[in-house]
Amino acid sequence: MTRIFPIALTATPAQVRCAPILLRGDLAGAFRTAAELGCAGLEVHLRYPSDVQAGRLKRWISDYGLAVPTIGTGMAATLDGLTLAHPDPAIRRQALERLRAHVDLAAEIGSAVTVGSVSGRLGLDEPQRSQRRAAALDALAELCRYAHACSVTILLEPLNRYECDYLNTVADVLNVAEEIGAPNLKLLADTFHMNIEETDIAAALAAAGPRLGHVHLADSNRQAPGRGHLDFTPVLASLARSGYRGFLSFEILPVPDPLTAAQQGIRTVQALSDILTAAQKGE
């Protein structure tokens, strides 16, 4: 059985509603499930870095032979209102400090850190938008400098227009990366958001080039690949052509249940990987 890309599931020790995270509550059980399904990693989402001890994470990583490709930080925004674009400088500082603590944990376990929802919104007032964007990018640059000193990669994720109003496309993130100039800032591409914002998902992924550090696979309805209307064939083909060898992670709703959703995603990726491998051999 050929698998071109390593696969990761998503998990959190929190009991959350509506979040596109597969496995919730029992983090040790999540590691076990990911290993039993033949995955190579488990993407861990935390509200606070202290929600799990680094020693336990390292033990589970060792016991189950899995990587933690990145630590999700979105609950800092969705539950606590902490964002890098907040108009209150004190809130921006709290967001930055929370992210720095995530970086400290990531450094201990060999993980990246995702910046998605915590990017925040700029609002409708044009003069304020410019100021808040500058403040957000200053905070992001500061975070990248701190992470670089810890040998940690920051993954900046473009979100759809209903969740963010200034980082919506791959091009938006590439422009920010160029502005900041941080060598450890990479792109996290999520096919759910890309389906809304990109005119051509495969072309956008190709344009990301070496900046592409992580990929979330989710169908058009935020469910497992194969349960919506997205065609993942050109998506995986584009990643294969560009030489991407990072993780494909299922940041999806646990519908109809976590195990079935994970299995559906894995089957879809496996089937497409087999097709791509056969096509490569036929060339």
N, C-alpha and C positions, 0 to 999 in steps of 0.2 A: 504494500500500500504506500503510494507516494504522497508526501505532504510537502508542498513547496514552501509554505510559510508556517512558522510556529503559531499556535493558537493559544489564546488566553481567555478565561472566563472573568467576569467581574463579581466582586464580593464586597460586603461591608459588615462590620460587627453591629451596626445600627439597625433598628427596626424602622424602616422608612416606607412611606406610601408613595406610589406613583413614580418613583425614581427608576430610571432604566438601568437597574443593577440586578443581576440574576440571583445571586446567593446572599442571604441576609441573616444576620444574627450570629450563627455559629461559624466563626472564622476558621477554626481547626477543621470543621466538617467541610467547609468550602475548599480548603486545600486538598482534602481527601477526595472529594468529588471530582475536582479538576484532574487530579492524578489518575483516578479510575477511568475517566473519559479519554485519557491519552493526551491531555493538553500539556503544553510546555510552560504555562505561566498562569498566574492569578493576579489580576489587576485589583488593588485594594483601595477602596474609597473610605476616607475617614473625615469625620467632622473635626475632631481634635487629634493631633498626632499622639497624644497620650491615651487615646482610646484602645491602643494595643501596645504592648511592650516590645521593643526592638528584639529583645532576647527570644521571645516567643516566635516572632516572625522568622528570625534566623533559624530557629529550631525546625519550624514547619517547612521552610525553604529547603533545609537539608534533608529532613525526613522524607519528604515527598518528591524531591528532585525537581522542584519548580522554581522559576524565576518570578519576581514581582516586577514587571516591566515598568509600571508607573504607579504613583499614588494619586488618586483622585481627590480633589480639594473642593468640589462644588458645593458641599454642604455648608462651608463657611459663608457662602453667598445666599443660598436658598433658605437656610435655617437661621443664620445670624446676621444677615444683611451686610456682610463685609465684602467690599469690592475695591479694586484699585482705582476706579473712576468716580468714587463717591464724592459729592461736593464738600463733605466735611473732612478736612485734613486729618483729624483724629481718627476717623473711621478708616481712611486710607492707610494710616499707620498701623492700625490694628490688623487690617487685612494683610499688610506686608509682614508684620510680625508672625501672624499665623502661618503664612507661607514659608517664612524662614524656618519655623519649627518643623514644618513638613520636610524641608530640605535637610535638616539635621537628621531626621529619621531615615530619609532616603539615602543619605550618605552611609548610614550604618548597614543598610541591607542591600546596597547596590542597585537602587531604583532611580527612575526619573520622577519628576513632579509635574502634574498637569495643571495648567492655568486655563480654565474654561469659563464657567459662570462667574468666577471671581473677577474676571475682567470688568464686569459691570456695564452700565449704560451711561451715555453722555447726556441724554435729555434732548429737548427740542430747541432750546434757546441757543442760537448760533454762536454768540460770543462765549457763552459758558461751555458749549461743546468744545471749542478750540482749547480753552483753558483746562477743561477736565481731561481731554485727550492727552495734552502735554503732561499733566500730573500723573495720569495712568501710565504713560510710557516711561516717565522718570522712575516711578515705583517699580515697573517691570525691569528696567535696566538695573536698578539697585538690587533687585532679587537675583537677576542673572549673574551679577558680579559676586554676590554672596555664594550662589550655587557653584559658580565656576571655581571658587576657592575650595569648595568641598568636593569637586569632581562630579557634580550632579548636573544632569541635563534638564532644562525646563522645556516642557512641551506646551506650546501655545495653540489653543484650539479655536478655530472660527466656528461661530454658532449662527443659527438661522436668525432672521430679522425679528422674530417674535421673542427671542431671548437675549439678543445683543444688538446694538445699533451702530457699531463701528468696526467690528471684526466679524465679517460674514463669509468671506471667501478665502480661498487659498491665496489669492493675490493680495488681499488685505494683510494677511499675516506675513507674507513674504516682504511686503513693503515695510512693515514694522520691524521685521528682522534686519532689514537693510538700514533702517533709521537707527536702531539700537546698536547694531554691529557686534552683538554678543556671540561668540563662537559656540556657546553651549545652548543657544536658543534654537529649538527645532519646531516643526509643525506636527500637530496631531490632526489628522484628517478623519472626519466622521461622515459616513455615507448618508446617514439620516439628514444631517444638516446640508450636506452637499446636494442632495436630491432637491432641496428647496432653493438653494442659492446659485449653484453652478449651472452653466448652460451645457457643459460637457464634463461629466465627472472624470472620465478616463483621461481627458486632456489636462484637466486641472491637477490630477495626481502626477502626471508626467512632468508638468511645469514645476512641481515642488522640488523635483530632483533630489539632491543629497540633503536638503533641508527636511525631508520627510522622515520623522522619527518614530511614528506610531500610527496605527490605523484602527478606528472603530468601525466594525461592520454591523450595520443595522438596516433593516428594510424600511420601506417608505412609511410604514405604520409604527415604527420603533420596535417592531418585533424581530424575531430571528430571521436571518436571510432565508428567503424561500417562502415567507408568509405574507409578503406584500407584493408590490408590482415592480420593484427594482430589478434590473437585469445585472447580475454580478459578474457575468462573463467578461465584458470589456473592462470592468474594474480590476479583476484579478489579472487579466492579460496585461493591462497597463502597468501594474505593479511588477509583474514578472519581467516585462521588457525593460523597465527602468532599473532593474537589479535590486529592488527593495527586498530586504531579508529580515525586516523587523516583524513585530507581532501583529497578528490580526486578532483583535479583542472584541468580544461580544458585549457591548454596552447596550443592552436590550431589556425590554420588559419581560418579566418571568411569566409569559403567556404561552400556553394555558397553565403551565407550571414550570418551575426552574429547570428541572431535569429534561423535560420534553423540549423546552426551548433551546437548551444547550445542545442536545442531540440533533435537533433540526439544523442549527447553525453549522455544527461540525459536519453533518452529512452534505450540506450544500457546498461548503468549502472543499470537502474531499472530492465530491463529484466533479467540480470545476477544476481542481488540481489534476485529477486524472485526465481530463480532456486536454488541459494545457500541456501536460507531459507527453501525451500521445501525439499532439500536434508538433511539439518540438522534435520528437523522434522521427516524425515523418518529413521534416525539412531536409 
